[in-house]
Amino acid sequence: MQCPKERKITLNDGLLSEALAVKECPDCKGTWIPSENYQAWQANRDRPKTVANLIPKALDVEFVQSPYDARAAFCPECGCYLARAKVGMKMPFYVERCLSCGGIWCDRGEWEALETMGLNIAIEQLFSSEWQVLSREREHLAIERQATIDRLGEELAQRVFELAEELEKHPSGDFGVAYLMRRFENFTQELQRAKE
């Protein structure tokens, strides 16, 4: 069996966490996970009930993207083109999967990143449209959060985030949000009048 990225290199037998039998490339350090091995390993794991439960809490996992991540790949088992699913984080990467036989390819370091985020137990979900939509929303929220910190400073931004969480949980939280919006609307109008 040949490496999907370095097609002239033969894959060797290997093991991932908790005795998941895989094939490893000695050159690019990528890992091929045969579908039947992954399914057997996955059957012994608690898996999230919904895709929303799969979205990781933190996107800032330490990760160095493999130089092979952008390279197209073909399934070492059936020769089909491998589909790619983006895993959004500070340094995004793509997990690849054969849509024909179900095998999974992880470039160097990707399995460990998936494991850290708890995504290794349901890799097939990364290829669903629901995951992609939720993942994009999560990325936008992270960007918005960082912009808030940049504009307000860490201390005030943290207070804003805490207040937002409290208002979300409170049964009359919408009243608090409406009050803040009115305050800022009045403030903006006063500023406008002062400029005129």
LUMPA-787331 format. One record per residue (C-alpha): residue in one letter; chain; x, y, z; residue number from 1. Coordinates in steps of 0.25 Angstrom, whole numbers, plus 5000, padded with zeros to 4 digits. Layout:
N
<residu A; chaine A; u X; v Y; w Z; num NUM>
...
END
This chain:
196
<residu M; chaine A; u 5000; v 5000; w 5000; num 1>
<residu Q; chaine A; u 5006; v 5013; w 4996; num 2>
<residu C; chaine A; u 5005; v 5027; w 5003; num 3>
<residu P; chaine A; u 4994; v 5036; w 4997; num 4>
<residu K; chaine A; u 5003; v 5048; w 4997; num 5>
<residu E; chaine A; u 5017; v 5042; w 4994; num 6>
<residu R; chaine A; u 5012; v 5031; w 4984; num 7>
<residu K; chaine A; u 5025; v 5024; w 4983; num 8>
<residu I; chaine A; u 5027; v 5022; w 4998; num 9>
<residu T; chaine A; u 5021; v 5009; w 5004; num 10>
<residu L; chaine A; u 5013; v 5010; w 5017; num 11>
<residu N; chaine A; u 5017; v 5002; w 5029; num 12>
<residu D; chaine A; u 5009; v 4996; w 5040; num 13>
<residu G; chaine A; u 5007; v 5005; w 5052; num 14>
<residu L; chaine A; u 4998; v 5008; w 5064; num 15>
<residu L; chaine A; u 4991; v 5021; w 5069; num 16>
<residu S; chaine A; u 4985; v 5023; w 5082; num 17>
<residu E; chaine A; u 4978; v 5011; w 5089; num 18>
<residu A; chaine A; u 4982; v 5001; w 5079; num 19>
<residu L; chaine A; u 4976; v 5007; w 5066; num 20>
<residu A; chaine A; u 4984; v 4999; w 5055; num 21>
<residu V; chaine A; u 4988; v 5008; w 5044; num 22>
<residu K; chaine A; u 4998; v 5010; w 5033; num 23>
<residu E; chaine A; u 5009; v 5020; w 5034; num 24>
<residu C; chaine A; u 5017; v 5027; w 5024; num 25>
<residu P; chaine A; u 5032; v 5027; w 5028; num 26>
<residu D; chaine A; u 5035; v 5039; w 5019; num 27>
<residu C; chaine A; u 5023; v 5050; w 5021; num 28>
<residu K; chaine A; u 5019; v 5044; w 5035; num 29>
<residu G; chaine A; u 5005; v 5043; w 5031; num 30>
<residu T; chaine A; u 4995; v 5032; w 5035; num 31>
<residu W; chaine A; u 4985; v 5024; w 5027; num 32>
<residu I; chaine A; u 4974; v 5019; w 5036; num 33>
<residu P; chaine A; u 4966; v 5007; w 5029; num 34>
<residu S; chaine A; u 4951; v 5009; w 5031; num 35>
<residu E; chaine A; u 4949; v 4995; w 5037; num 36>
<residu N; chaine A; u 4960; v 4998; w 5048; num 37>
<residu Y; chaine A; u 4954; v 5012; w 5051; num 38>
<residu Q; chaine A; u 4940; v 5007; w 5052; num 39>
<residu A; chaine A; u 4944; v 4995; w 5061; num 40>
<residu W; chaine A; u 4952; v 5005; w 5070; num 41>
<residu Q; chaine A; u 4941; v 5015; w 5069; num 42>
<residu A; chaine A; u 4930; v 5005; w 5074; num 43>
<residu N; chaine A; u 4937; v 5005; w 5088; num 44>
<residu R; chaine A; u 4937; v 5020; w 5090; num 45>
<residu D; chaine A; u 4926; v 5029; w 5095; num 46>
<residu R; chaine A; u 4922; v 5038; w 5083; num 47>
<residu P; chaine A; u 4914; v 5051; w 5084; num 48>
<residu K; chaine A; u 4899; v 5051; w 5081; num 49>
<residu T; chaine A; u 4899; v 5063; w 5072; num 50>
<residu V; chaine A; u 4909; v 5070; w 5063; num 51>
<residu A; chaine A; u 4907; v 5082; w 5072; num 52>
<residu N; chaine A; u 4913; v 5074; w 5083; num 53>
<residu L; chaine A; u 4925; v 5071; w 5075; num 54>
<residu I; chaine A; u 4929; v 5086; w 5073; num 55>
<residu P; chaine A; u 4942; v 5087; w 5082; num 56>
<residu K; chaine A; u 4942; v 5098; w 5093; num 57>
<residu A; chaine A; u 4956; v 5103; w 5089; num 58>
<residu L; chaine A; u 4961; v 5105; w 5075; num 59>
<residu D; chaine A; u 4975; v 5109; w 5079; num 60>
<residu V; chaine A; u 4982; v 5096; w 5080; num 61>
<residu E; chaine A; u 4997; v 5096; w 5078; num 62>
<residu F; chaine A; u 4999; v 5091; w 5064; num 63>
<residu V; chaine A; u 5009; v 5092; w 5052; num 64>
<residu Q; chaine A; u 5002; v 5090; w 5039; num 65>
<residu S; chaine A; u 5009; v 5079; w 5030; num 66>
<residu P; chaine A; u 5015; v 5084; w 5017; num 67>
<residu Y; chaine A; u 5007; v 5072; w 5011; num 68>
<residu D; chaine A; u 4993; v 5077; w 5015; num 69>
<residu A; chaine A; u 4990; v 5085; w 5002; num 70>
<residu R; chaine A; u 4995; v 5073; w 4993; num 71>
<residu A; chaine A; u 4984; v 5065; w 4987; num 72>
<residu A; chaine A; u 4983; v 5051; w 4990; num 73>
<residu F; chaine A; u 4977; v 5037; w 4985; num 74>
<residu C; chaine A; u 4972; v 5026; w 4994; num 75>
<residu P; chaine A; u 4983; v 5015; w 4996; num 76>
<residu E; chaine A; u 4972; v 5004; w 4996; num 77>
<residu C; chaine A; u 4963; v 5008; w 4985; num 78>
<residu G; chaine A; u 4970; v 5019; w 4977; num 79>
<residu C; chaine A; u 4958; v 5029; w 4978; num 80>
<residu Y; chaine A; u 4961; v 5044; w 4981; num 81>
<residu L; chaine A; u 4961; v 5047; w 4996; num 82>
<residu A; chaine A; u 4950; v 5057; w 5000; num 83>
<residu R; chaine A; u 4955; v 5068; w 5009; num 84>
<residu A; chaine A; u 4949; v 5074; w 5022; num 85>
<residu K; chaine A; u 4954; v 5087; w 5028; num 86>
<residu V; chaine A; u 4956; v 5087; w 5043; num 87>
<residu G; chaine A; u 4956; v 5101; w 5047; num 88>
<residu M; chaine A; u 4965; v 5106; w 5058; num 89>
<residu K; chaine A; u 4976; v 5117; w 5059; num 90>
<residu M; chaine A; u 4984; v 5109; w 5049; num 91>
<residu P; chaine A; u 4973; v 5101; w 5041; num 92>
<residu F; chaine A; u 4976; v 5088; w 5034; num 93>
<residu Y; chaine A; u 4969; v 5078; w 5025; num 94>
<residu V; chaine A; u 4966; v 5063; w 5029; num 95>
<residu E; chaine A; u 4964; v 5054; w 5017; num 96>
<residu R; chaine A; u 4954; v 5043; w 5015; num 97>
<residu C; chaine A; u 4951; v 5033; w 5004; num 98>
<residu L; chaine A; u 4936; v 5034; w 5001; num 99>
<residu S; chaine A; u 4937; v 5021; w 4994; num 100>
<residu C; chaine A; u 4943; v 5012; w 5005; num 101>
<residu G; chaine A; u 4943; v 5021; w 5017; num 102>
<residu G; chaine A; u 4958; v 5021; w 5020; num 103>
<residu I; chaine A; u 4964; v 5033; w 5027; num 104>
<residu W; chaine A; u 4977; v 5041; w 5024; num 105>
<residu C; chaine A; u 4983; v 5050; w 5034; num 106>
<residu D; chaine A; u 4996; v 5057; w 5031; num 107>
<residu R; chaine A; u 5007; v 5058; w 5041; num 108>
<residu G; chaine A; u 5001; v 5064; w 5055; num 109>
<residu E; chaine A; u 4986; v 5064; w 5050; num 110>
<residu W; chaine A; u 4982; v 5052; w 5058; num 111>
<residu E; chaine A; u 4988; v 5058; w 5071; num 112>
<residu A; chaine A; u 4981; v 5071; w 5069; num 113>
<residu L; chaine A; u 4968; v 5064; w 5066; num 114>
<residu E; chaine A; u 4970; v 5056; w 5079; num 115>
<residu T; chaine A; u 4973; v 5068; w 5087; num 116>
<residu M; chaine A; u 4960; v 5074; w 5082; num 117>
<residu G; chaine A; u 4952; v 5062; w 5084; num 118>
<residu L; chaine A; u 4949; v 5061; w 5069; num 119>
<residu N; chaine A; u 4956; v 5048; w 5067; num 120>
<residu I; chaine A; u 4944; v 5039; w 5071; num 121>
<residu A; chaine A; u 4935; v 5044; w 5060; num 122>
<residu I; chaine A; u 4943; v 5048; w 5048; num 123>
<residu E; chaine A; u 4932; v 5045; w 5038; num 124>
<residu Q; chaine A; u 4924; v 5056; w 5044; num 125>
<residu L; chaine A; u 4935; v 5066; w 5040; num 126>
<residu F; chaine A; u 4930; v 5063; w 5026; num 127>
<residu S; chaine A; u 4915; v 5067; w 5028; num 128>
<residu S; chaine A; u 4909; v 5080; w 5024; num 129>
<residu E; chaine A; u 4904; v 5083; w 5038; num 130>
<residu W; chaine A; u 4919; v 5082; w 5044; num 131>
<residu Q; chaine A; u 4924; v 5091; w 5033; num 132>
<residu V; chaine A; u 4913; v 5102; w 5036; num 133>
<residu L; chaine A; u 4915; v 5101; w 5052; num 134>
<residu S; chaine A; u 4930; v 5101; w 5050; num 135>
<residu R; chaine A; u 4929; v 5114; w 5041; num 136>
<residu E; chaine A; u 4920; v 5120; w 5052; num 137>
<residu R; chaine A; u 4930; v 5116; w 5063; num 138>
<residu E; chaine A; u 4942; v 5122; w 5055; num 139>
<residu H; chaine A; u 4934; v 5136; w 5053; num 140>
<residu L; chaine A; u 4931; v 5136; w 5068; num 141>
<residu A; chaine A; u 4946; v 5134; w 5071; num 142>
<residu I; chaine A; u 4950; v 5146; w 5061; num 143>
<residu E; chaine A; u 4939; v 5155; w 5067; num 144>
<residu R; chaine A; u 4943; v 5151; w 5081; num 145>
<residu Q; chaine A; u 4958; v 5155; w 5078; num 146>
<residu A; chaine A; u 4953; v 5168; w 5071; num 147>
<residu T; chaine A; u 4946; v 5171; w 5084; num 148>
<residu I; chaine A; u 4958; v 5169; w 5092; num 149>
<residu D; chaine A; u 4967; v 5177; w 5083; num 150>
<residu R; chaine A; u 4957; v 5189; w 5083; num 151>
<residu L; chaine A; u 4953; v 5189; w 5098; num 152>
<residu G; chaine A; u 4965; v 5182; w 5105; num 153>
<residu E; chaine A; u 4966; v 5169; w 5112; num 154>
<residu E; chaine A; u 4959; v 5173; w 5125; num 155>
<residu L; chaine A; u 4947; v 5181; w 5119; num 156>
<residu A; chaine A; u 4945; v 5171; w 5108; num 157>
<residu Q; chaine A; u 4945; v 5159; w 5119; num 158>
<residu R; chaine A; u 4934; v 5167; w 5127; num 159>
<residu V; chaine A; u 4926; v 5169; w 5114; num 160>
<residu F; chaine A; u 4927; v 5154; w 5111; num 161>
<residu E; chaine A; u 4923; v 5150; w 5125; num 162>
<residu L; chaine A; u 4911; v 5159; w 5124; num 163>
<residu A; chaine A; u 4907; v 5154; w 5111; num 164>
<residu E; chaine A; u 4907; v 5140; w 5117; num 165>
<residu E; chaine A; u 4899; v 5144; w 5129; num 166>
<residu L; chaine A; u 4889; v 5151; w 5120; num 167>
<residu E; chaine A; u 4888; v 5138; w 5111; num 168>
<residu K; chaine A; u 4884; v 5130; w 5123; num 169>
<residu H; chaine A; u 4875; v 5139; w 5130; num 170>
<residu P; chaine A; u 4860; v 5138; w 5126; num 171>
<residu S; chaine A; u 4859; v 5153; w 5124; num 172>
<residu G; chaine A; u 4872; v 5154; w 5118; num 173>
<residu D; chaine A; u 4866; v 5161; w 5105; num 174>
<residu F; chaine A; u 4861; v 5172; w 5114; num 175>
<residu G; chaine A; u 4876; v 5175; w 5118; num 176>
<residu V; chaine A; u 4881; v 5174; w 5104; num 177>
<residu A; chaine A; u 4869; v 5184; w 5100; num 178>
<residu Y; chaine A; u 4873; v 5194; w 5111; num 179>
<residu L; chaine A; u 4888; v 5194; w 5106; num 180>
<residu M; chaine A; u 4884; v 5196; w 5092; num 181>
<residu R; chaine A; u 4875; v 5208; w 5096; num 182>
<residu R; chaine A; u 4886; v 5214; w 5104; num 183>
<residu F; chaine A; u 4896; v 5213; w 5092; num 184>
<residu E; chaine A; u 4886; v 5218; w 5082; num 185>
<residu N; chaine A; u 4884; v 5230; w 5091; num 186>
<residu F; chaine A; u 4899; v 5232; w 5093; num 187>
<residu T; chaine A; u 4901; v 5231; w 5078; num 188>
<residu Q; chaine A; u 4890; v 5241; w 5075; num 189>
<residu E; chaine A; u 4897; v 5251; w 5086; num 190>
<residu L; chaine A; u 4910; v 5249; w 5079; num 191>
<residu Q; chaine A; u 4904; v 5252; w 5066; num 192>
<residu R; chaine A; u 4897; v 5265; w 5071; num 193>
<residu A; chaine A; u 4911; v 5269; w 5077; num 194>
<residu K; chaine A; u 4918; v 5268; w 5064; num 195>
<residu E; chaine A; u 4907; v 5277; w 5057; num 196>
END
